[in-house]
């Protein structure tokens, strides 16, 4: 290959990696070049000045917070977003959703199974995914549907479907409630072939992305709409620090049994913990106890949050 053709290939690979957010494996598959060669060529694009990387030292405080979170809780990654604390919750969720989406697109692999929970933060993540072709990725709901009222955009099935639509991927749907009225109903549904398919997908999750709940949240319509007032009253007795996918835990991260434990159809915390990336997406001072409990329990190895929330966690 002559020098001109070589440089054209370097530029093409740089565009695919840095502009289209393709992984090295995806570039390798598309161009028919070994992945190790792609890695060497990406090194060359920086050495030869085709790509330059600038560090914005104005956000040094965020880097410090991220490093502190990683070291304190043994995280693989911490992503801290600067948002004015006076901004609305909608703006804050959009900011962390965008940050999570960008990071996810860098780490997802071609055949990953990705589990999504419900809620406004997860909806913000999916809203900010860029269009792409990841046909062998599978998007899986990790919790049943709400027993109360919920905005359709926050429903786990819609979130999975929209993520798959963005990526040209496939998605599974869950057609059972997160909380049944009777334990016997839950047991019967768990024995169904349909539920077994979902459960097996949970066992092989590569990535789990979830919001974090906390009984300290006041006036949150989505939270109350998902569980209903009767359940919320029990959770506010002080034993529960937070929940992930309707699995509750205390401040130390130890699971807490409640009146709905035997009526719950959702992924287990241990299944989440086994994922390559277990990504908690949450912000607000009201959720700090829930986030801390999840960190102490080791249920997440990636945290996406705001600067205000990160500072409170570290305090």
C-alpha positions as CSV (number, residue, x, y, z in Angstrom):
1,X,0.0,0.0,0.0
2,X,1.5,3.4,-1.0
3,X,1.7,6.4,1.3
4,X,-1.4,8.1,-0.1
5,X,-3.6,5.0,0.3
6,X,-2.2,4.3,3.7
7,X,-3.1,7.8,4.9
8,X,-6.6,7.5,3.5
9,X,-7.1,4.3,5.4
10,X,-5.9,5.9,8.6
11,X,-8.3,8.8,8.2
12,X,-11.2,6.4,7.5
13,X,-10.4,4.4,10.7
14,X,-10.2,7.7,12.7
15,X,-13.6,8.8,11.4
16,X,-15.2,5.4,12.2
17,X,-13.7,5.4,15.7
18,X,-13.9,9.0,16.8
19,X,-16.9,10.3,14.9
20,X,-19.1,7.3,14.3
21,X,-18.3,5.8,17.8
22,X,-17.7,2.3,16.4
23,X,-15.7,-0.1,18.5
24,X,-12.4,-1.5,17.3
25,X,-14.2,-4.9,16.8
26,X,-16.9,-3.3,14.6
27,X,-14.2,-1.5,12.5
28,X,-12.3,-4.8,12.2
29,X,-15.4,-6.6,11.0
30,X,-16.4,-3.9,8.5
31,X,-13.0,-3.4,7.0
32,X,-11.8,-7.0,7.2
33,X,-8.7,-6.0,9.2
34,X,-7.4,-7.7,12.3
35,X,-8.4,-5.9,15.5
36,X,-4.8,-5.7,16.7
37,X,-4.0,-3.9,13.4
38,X,-6.8,-1.5,14.0
39,X,-5.4,-0.8,17.5
40,X,-2.0,0.0,16.1
41,X,-3.4,2.3,13.4
42,X,-5.4,4.2,16.0
43,X,-2.2,4.8,17.8
44,X,-0.6,6.1,14.6
45,X,-3.5,8.5,13.9
46,X,-2.6,10.3,17.1
47,X,1.2,10.1,16.5
48,X,0.9,11.5,13.0
49,X,-1.4,14.3,14.0
50,X,-4.5,13.1,12.2
51,X,-6.3,13.1,15.5
52,X,-5.5,15.5,18.3
53,X,-6.8,15.2,21.8
54,X,-7.3,18.2,24.0
55,X,-7.8,18.0,27.8
56,X,-10.1,20.6,29.2
57,X,-8.6,21.4,32.5
58,X,-11.5,23.6,33.4
59,X,-13.4,20.4,34.4
60,X,-10.5,19.2,36.6
61,X,-12.8,19.2,39.7
62,X,-15.0,16.6,37.9
63,X,-12.0,14.4,37.2
64,X,-11.1,14.6,40.9
65,X,-14.6,13.6,41.9
66,X,-14.6,10.8,39.4
67,X,-11.3,9.5,40.6
68,X,-12.3,9.7,44.3
69,X,-15.5,7.8,43.6
70,X,-13.6,5.1,41.7
71,X,-11.0,4.7,44.5
72,X,-13.5,4.8,47.4
73,X,-15.9,2.3,46.0
74,X,-13.8,0.2,43.6
75,X,-15.6,1.3,40.5
76,X,-14.6,0.6,36.9
77,X,-15.8,4.0,35.9
78,X,-17.4,7.1,37.4
79,X,-19.0,9.8,35.2
80,X,-19.8,13.1,36.9
81,X,-21.7,15.7,35.0
82,X,-21.7,19.5,35.8
83,X,-25.3,20.8,36.1
84,X,-26.4,23.8,38.0
85,X,-28.2,22.5,41.2
86,X,-30.9,25.1,40.6
87,X,-31.9,23.4,37.3
88,X,-34.9,21.3,37.1
89,X,-34.8,17.5,37.5
90,X,-35.6,17.2,33.8
91,X,-32.5,19.1,32.8
92,X,-30.4,17.1,35.2
93,X,-31.7,13.7,34.0
94,X,-31.1,14.8,30.4
95,X,-27.5,15.7,31.2
96,X,-26.7,12.4,32.9
97,X,-28.6,10.5,30.3
98,X,-26.5,12.0,27.5
99,X,-23.3,11.3,29.4
100,X,-24.3,7.7,30.0
101,X,-25.3,7.2,26.3
102,X,-22.0,8.5,25.0
103,X,-20.1,6.2,27.3
104,X,-22.2,3.2,26.6
105,X,-21.7,3.6,22.9
106,X,-18.0,3.3,23.5
107,X,-18.0,0.1,25.5
108,X,-20.9,-2.0,24.0
109,X,-19.7,-5.0,22.1
110,X,-21.3,-6.5,19.0
111,X,-23.1,-9.4,20.7
112,X,-23.9,-7.9,24.1
113,X,-27.1,-8.6,26.0
114,X,-28.1,-5.3,27.7
115,X,-30.6,-5.1,30.5
116,X,-32.6,-2.0,31.1
117,X,-34.8,-1.0,34.0
118,X,-37.6,1.6,34.0
119,X,-37.8,5.3,34.8
120,X,-37.1,8.8,33.6
121,X,-33.3,8.5,33.9
122,X,-33.3,5.3,31.7
123,X,-35.6,7.0,29.2
124,X,-33.1,9.9,29.0
125,X,-30.2,7.5,28.3
126,X,-32.1,5.9,25.4
127,X,-33.3,9.3,24.1
128,X,-29.6,10.3,23.7
129,X,-28.4,7.1,21.9
130,X,-27.2,7.9,18.4
131,X,-28.5,5.9,15.4
132,X,-26.3,3.0,14.6
133,X,-26.2,-0.6,13.4
134,X,-25.7,-3.1,16.2
135,X,-28.0,-5.9,14.9
136,X,-26.7,-8.6,17.2
137,X,-27.2,-6.7,20.5
138,X,-30.2,-7.8,22.5
139,X,-32.1,-5.4,24.8
140,X,-33.8,-7.0,27.7
141,X,-36.2,-5.6,30.4
142,X,-35.0,-6.4,33.9
143,X,-38.2,-5.7,35.8
144,X,-41.9,-6.3,35.3
145,X,-44.4,-3.7,34.5
146,X,-46.0,-1.2,37.0
147,X,-49.0,-2.1,39.1
148,X,-50.0,1.5,39.2
149,X,-50.0,4.4,36.8
150,X,-46.9,5.3,34.9
151,X,-46.0,7.5,31.9
152,X,-45.6,5.2,28.9
153,X,-42.2,6.7,28.0
154,X,-40.8,5.4,31.3
155,X,-42.1,1.8,30.9
156,X,-39.4,-0.8,30.7
157,X,-40.8,-2.3,27.5
158,X,-40.8,1.1,25.7
159,X,-37.2,1.8,26.9
160,X,-36.0,-1.6,25.5
161,X,-37.9,-1.2,22.3
162,X,-36.6,2.4,21.7
163,X,-33.0,1.3,22.4
164,X,-33.3,-1.5,20.0
165,X,-34.9,0.7,17.4
166,X,-32.0,3.2,17.6
167,X,-29.4,0.5,17.1
168,X,-31.2,-1.8,14.7
169,X,-31.0,-4.4,17.4
170,X,-33.4,-6.9,18.9
171,X,-35.4,-6.6,22.1
172,X,-37.4,-8.8,24.4
173,X,-40.6,-7.7,26.0
174,X,-41.9,-8.5,29.5
175,X,-45.6,-9.1,29.9
176,X,-45.8,-9.6,33.7
177,X,-46.2,-7.2,36.5
178,X,-43.3,-6.3,38.7
179,X,-45.4,-7.0,41.8
180,X,-48.3,-9.5,41.7
181,X,-51.3,-9.4,44.1
182,X,-50.6,-13.0,45.4
183,X,-47.5,-15.0,45.9
184,X,-49.2,-18.0,44.1
185,X,-49.6,-15.8,41.0
186,X,-45.9,-14.9,41.0
187,X,-44.9,-18.6,41.4
188,X,-47.2,-19.6,38.5
189,X,-45.8,-16.9,36.2
190,X,-42.2,-17.9,37.1
191,X,-42.8,-21.4,35.9
192,X,-44.0,-20.3,32.5
193,X,-41.9,-20.8,29.4
194,X,-42.2,-17.1,28.7
195,X,-40.7,-16.0,32.0
196,X,-38.0,-18.7,31.8
197,X,-36.8,-17.1,28.6
198,X,-36.5,-13.7,30.2
199,X,-34.8,-15.2,33.3
200,X,-32.2,-17.0,31.3
201,X,-31.4,-13.7,29.5
202,X,-30.8,-12.1,33.0
203,X,-28.2,-14.8,33.7
204,X,-26.1,-13.8,30.7
205,X,-26.3,-10.1,30.9
206,X,-23.2,-8.3,29.7
207,X,-24.4,-4.8,30.7
208,X,-27.1,-3.8,33.1
209,X,-28.3,-0.2,33.2
210,X,-30.6,0.9,35.9
211,X,-32.0,3.8,37.9
212,X,-31.9,3.8,41.7
213,X,-34.9,4.4,44.0
214,X,-35.1,5.7,47.5
215,X,-37.9,6.0,50.1
216,X,-36.6,9.6,50.7
217,X,-37.9,10.7,47.4
218,X,-40.9,12.9,48.1
219,X,-43.7,13.7,45.6
220,X,-42.1,11.6,42.8
221,X,-45.0,10.5,40.7
222,X,-43.1,7.8,38.8
223,X,-41.9,6.2,42.1
224,X,-45.3,6.3,43.7
225,X,-47.0,5.3,40.5
226,X,-44.8,2.2,40.2
227,X,-45.3,0.9,43.8
228,X,-48.5,2.4,45.0
229,X,-49.1,4.2,48.3
230,X,-49.4,1.1,50.4
231,X,-46.0,-0.2,49.4
232,X,-44.4,3.2,49.8
233,X,-45.7,3.4,53.4
234,X,-43.9,0.2,54.3
235,X,-40.7,1.3,52.6
236,X,-40.6,4.5,54.7
237,X,-40.1,2.6,58.0
238,X,-36.4,3.3,57.9
239,X,-35.0,-0.1,57.1
240,X,-34.8,0.4,53.3
241,X,-32.1,2.7,51.9
242,X,-32.9,2.1,48.2
243,X,-33.8,-0.3,45.5
244,X,-32.6,-1.5,42.1
245,X,-35.2,-3.1,39.9
246,X,-37.6,-3.5,42.9
247,X,-34.9,-5.3,44.9
248,X,-34.5,-3.5,48.2
249,X,-31.4,-3.1,50.4
250,X,-30.3,-1.2,53.5
251,X,-27.5,1.4,53.9
252,X,-24.8,-1.3,53.9
253,X,-26.2,-2.9,50.7
254,X,-27.7,-5.9,52.5
255,X,-31.0,-7.2,50.9
256,X,-34.1,-6.2,52.9
257,X,-37.2,-8.4,52.8
258,X,-40.5,-6.6,52.6
259,X,-44.1,-7.7,52.3
260,X,-43.7,-7.7,48.5
261,X,-40.5,-9.8,48.3
262,X,-42.5,-13.0,47.6
263,X,-44.7,-11.2,45.0
264,X,-41.9,-9.7,42.9
265,X,-41.0,-10.6,39.3
266,X,-37.7,-9.0,38.5
267,X,-34.0,-9.6,38.2
268,X,-32.0,-10.5,41.3
269,X,-29.3,-8.2,42.6
270,X,-26.7,-11.0,42.2
271,X,-27.5,-11.3,38.5
272,X,-26.9,-7.5,38.2
273,X,-23.7,-7.7,40.1
274,X,-22.3,-10.4,37.7
275,X,-22.7,-8.1,34.6
276,X,-19.5,-6.9,33.0
277,X,-20.8,-3.4,33.4
278,X,-23.5,-2.7,36.1
279,X,-24.3,1.0,35.5
280,X,-26.3,3.0,38.0
281,X,-27.7,6.2,36.5
282,X,-29.1,8.5,39.3
283,X,-28.9,12.0,40.7
284,X,-30.5,14.1,43.5
285,X,-29.8,14.5,47.2
286,X,-32.9,12.4,48.0
287,X,-31.3,9.4,46.2
288,X,-27.9,9.6,48.0
289,X,-28.9,7.0,50.6
290,X,-30.0,4.6,47.8
291,X,-26.9,5.2,45.8
292,X,-24.6,4.7,48.8
293,X,-26.4,1.4,49.7
294,X,-25.9,0.2,46.1
295,X,-22.3,1.2,46.2
296,X,-21.7,-0.5,49.6
297,X,-23.4,-3.6,48.3
298,X,-21.3,-3.8,45.2
299,X,-24.3,-3.8,42.9
300,X,-22.8,-1.3,40.5
301,X,-19.3,-0.8,39.0
302,X,-20.2,2.3,37.0
303,X,-21.9,5.4,38.4
304,X,-23.3,8.2,36.3
305,X,-24.4,11.2,38.4
306,X,-24.2,15.0,38.8
307,X,-21.5,16.9,40.6
308,X,-23.8,17.9,43.4
309,X,-24.8,14.3,44.1
310,X,-21.2,13.0,43.8
311,X,-20.0,15.6,46.4
312,X,-22.8,14.5,48.8
313,X,-21.9,10.8,48.4
314,X,-18.3,11.5,49.2
315,X,-19.2,13.4,52.3
